[in-house]
Amino acid sequence: MRLQDVITRLSELPEEMFICARRPWTRDSDAKLVPFTLDLRIPESVKADGFEYFLEVSTALEILAGFIERKPTREQITDFVIYYAENDAYPEWSQYI
């Protein structure tokens, strides 16, 4: 599954899942959903496959709340979430959409 596919389907996904992706994080990065564990860690088997923690589904939904109302494209939504995951901040360009 691609990272863009996961981000596009966020509203359909259980909020208690981690999104993990392979770097570099792009729209086409391999991604997978991982359920929360008791210790809230990414399983070693997922890490061994080259995946890293990206964001929690709930966090991705939260940061998109106001942005979605502006009717951005699918690509803009994905780029917005990737930027946030890498920088823990909103992209400056998002205010102009």
N, C-alpha and C positions, 0 to 999 in steps of 0.2 A: 504494500500500500504506500502511496506517496503522501508526503506531508500535506500537500495542498488538498488531497482527498479527505484526510482526517479533519483539517481545519474547516473545510466546506461542510462537513457533516456534524460539527460540534453540537448543534442543538438536538441531535438524535442520540448522542452518546451519553452513557452514564457519567455523572459528575465525579464519581469516586474512582476515576481512572487516571493514570499518568499517560502522557504522550511522550514517547521516546523516539528519537530520530538519530540517523547517522549524520555526522558532520562531513562537509560543511552544510549548514542548514540552508536549503533552498527549497523552492516549490516542489522540486522533483526528488528531494531526499527520501530515502527509505524511512518509513515510520511504522510504529506499532503502538497499540494500546496495551497498557499493563495495569492490572488491578492493583489497588493499594494493598500492601502487605501489612501485617501487624506492626512492624517496625518502620513503616513508611519509607522503605528503601526499594531501589530498583534491584530486582533479582540478579544475582551474579551471572546466570545464564544469558540474560538479556544484554548485560554489559559485555560478556564474552563474544556475543554476536556483533559487537561494534556499535550498539545503540547507547545513547546517553539520555539522561533526563532532559526533556524540552520544557514542558509545562504540565500542570494539571488541567484536565478538561474544565473544571470549575473556574480556575483562574483565567483561562483563555476566554470563556464565556463572559466573565466579569469585565475584562478589559475591553471586550468588543461591544459592550452594551450601548454606549453612546455613539460609537463609530458606525455601527450597522444602520442606524437611523438615517445616515447620510446617503445610503444606497451605493456603497462602493462596489467595484467589480470584485469578482472572485479572486483575481490576482492581487488587488489592493488589500483585500482582507488577509490573504495569506502573508503578504509582505509586512503588513501591520503587526501580525502576531509574531512573525519571525523577528522583526526588529525588537519588539518588546521582550521576547525570550532572550535575546542576546544582550540587551542594554538595560533591562529593568526600567524602561522609560518609553514613552510614546514617541513615535517619529514626528519630527517637526513638520514634515510634509502633510501629515494627516489632517492638520487644521485647515488645509486649503481644499479639501474635498467637499 
